[in-house]
C-alpha cells in the first residue's frame, strides 16, 4: 500500500518536475528572445545622451552660438485611440491648429505611417503639461536647439543651422563636421517605479568641438552698427566692413549689411539677398583703391619713385576707342605720390603703362586677387582677374585704375595687409582655436619688398592728409594711411555704367607700426561726389578704427592736437572716381564668374529654374541630382543660389514660386 | 445538554434517524469500516467537562545535552544568517548604489542642461547691443584711446583707472 502511494507520489513529483522543466525550456530556450524583449520593454528604458553641437566663441571667449536642450512631441497615429480627441488635446496644450493637426494625423493614419511630429522645440511648460496627462501615445523626445545669444551680431560669419542642426551657412556650414556632436545611448534598468537601478552605455556621446573665432564681438558690433548707419544715411544698397590683423591675418570683424537674425527662420517669399555675406561672396569692381597695387608694382618693377613726375595730361587721356577723364580738375605733371593722394585716373594709367601688362598681372596675383583667400567660410568668391590672353587694348589702363577686375572686401583687406606688414601676403583666418588646439597659421608668402611696402605706406598717408581724397579717415592720436575708391556700377540690363557707385576705403593704422587694416565698402551709393568712397566709407573707417585701436590698447603715435588740426567737415573733396568705359558694348568683368570657378568647368552650377512650374523644377532637379527647397506655388520667380552660381557639396537651391 | 449530532443535525451520517418515519425505512447497512477512517461521532456518549490537571508535581530535569544542542542550533542559525547576509550584502549594496548612481547621473544631465541655459542667458545679457543701449540710457561714454591706464601694466587685468 505504502509503496504504491510512494510510486504515485514519485510519479506526480516527476510529472511536476517535467512540467517545470518544459516551462523552463519554453521560457529560456524556445521563447527566450520574445520574453527578453518583453522584459526589456518593461524594465529597461533607452535614454539618449545629449551631445550638444559645439559652441562658437569670439576671441575673448564670449559665446556667439550655443546649443541648449529642448523637447519635441511626436505620435504614432496608428496607436492613437481616437484621432479627433487626440488632436483636440494636443492642439489645446501645444497651441497648434486643431483642424490642421487632425488632417495631418488622419493622413498619416490613412497612409499607414507610424510616426508624425506634432510640434518640435516646444516650451518647457508645454512639455510639463503633456507629461502630467500621462498618455502613452504622446511621445516626447529631447532635441538640441541652436541659439545665437547676440542676435544678428556676426550673423553672416556664424551662418545658421537647419532643423537637424546641420550648418547651412557661414562657419556653421564650413566647420559642420567639427561642430556636430554624436549623441550617445544608454540602457537604464528600472524598477517598478521607473527609477533607474543600473545603466549600460550602448553608444558613447561625443560632444561637438567648440570653436573660437578670431572675431572680437566689440569690434564686430561697432563695425555692424557703423556700416548699417552708413548704408541708411547714404541710401546705399548694401555694405561690408572687414577689420584684420595684418600680421597674423586674424579677421577681427567682418560685417555685412543688410543683416538678419539667425535665430529666426526665413519668411516665405522674402528676398534672400540679406543672407549673402557681402564681404566674401559678392565681388565688385574696386575702382581707385586698386591704384595701391598699380603703384606697388611700379615701385618694384620700374624706376618710378614717389617723387617721380607723372604727366596727367590736364585730366583727359585719349585711348583707342575710349577717352578717360579725371573726376577732378585737370592735373598737369605731378609726383607719383600725388597721383595716389589725388586719386588721378590718368596718372594711374600712366604708371600702369610703365609697369606693363605682364608685371601688372603678376602683381595682381601676388596681392591675392583672382584667387580665394581660403577663409573658413562657404561660398567665398575668388573675384576675377582676366588672364593675359584675354586682355584688350585698353585693359591695362582699366586695370590700373581698378576696372576690368573684380574683388571682394576681404581680398582688399588681404592686399592692404601686404602693405601694412612689410610685404608679406598673409591668409585671412577666422578660426583661432578648434577645441583646445590653436588653429594652424599658414606661412605668409612674400609679395613685395619691405622697402616698397614702407614707401607705399608713406604714400598712402598722403591720401588722408590735407589735399588727399580721404581726409575724413583721419584719426585722433594715430597716423593713418589709406586709399579711397569709387567705381561706377554696371547695369547688366542696359549694359551701361550707371551713376551708382561702389564707394570704398582701405586703411591702415597706426602707420608707424600697423596693428589693424580696415576695409569699408558701400555698394549702390548715389548723388555724385556724395556717394564717393572718401565721403561714404572713410567716416566709417574712422569710427571703426578708433574703436579697434582702443580695444586693442594701441599706444598713440601722434599728439592729440596734431590730428585735430583739420576737422572732418572741412576736408577736401573726395575726387576718386574710376572713370568707367561707358561704351554700350563695353564688356564687364562682373558678367562672368569667378576666376577659380572658371578654372573648374566640371563644378556643378545652379540651373535656371525661373519661369518653370514646380513639377518641371522638381523633375529637372531630380534628373540632375540636386536638392530643391520649394516655397509657395505657381511659377518659379526667385532662386538662390542664382542661376549659374557654382554649387558645392550639400548645397540646396531655394526656389520661390508665385502665381 | 445537546449532543454534537443534535447540534449539527448529523443524524444520517451516524446511521440513526430521529424522524418519526424512520422505522418504516430500511436500515442502511454500513460497509465494513476502513480501520484508518475516523469513527463517526456517537450521538449521546460524549460529554464536555472541565478536568483539573495538576502538573505541579512534574519537575523538568536538567538536560545539559539538550541545552547544548539547542545552543549549537542557535549558533548554527546565526552563522547561517551571517553568511547569508554577507553573501547578499554586496548585491543589495550594489542595487542601492545603483539607485543613487542613476539618480546622480540624471541630476548631472539636468544640471548640465540647466548650466547651458544659464550660460545662454548670461551671453544674452552681455550682448554688446544691450550694453550699448544701457550705456546710452545712463549717459556713459566710451573712454578714448589711451585714457584708460591699467595699474598693474596688464591690459587683461580688471584694475584700471581713467586718466583725466
Interface residues (C-beta under 8 A of the other chain):
Chain A: X49 X50 X52 X62 X63 X66 X67 X68 X69 X147 X149 X150 X151 X153 X188 X189 X195 X196 X197 X198 X199 X217 X218 X220 X221 X225 X476 X477 X478 X546 X547 X549 X550 X553 X554 X555 X556
Chain B: X95 X98 X99 X101 X102 X103 X105 X106 X109 X113 X116 X117 X119 X120 X123 X124 X126 X127 X128 X129 X132 X142 X143 X144 X145 X146 X148 X150 X155
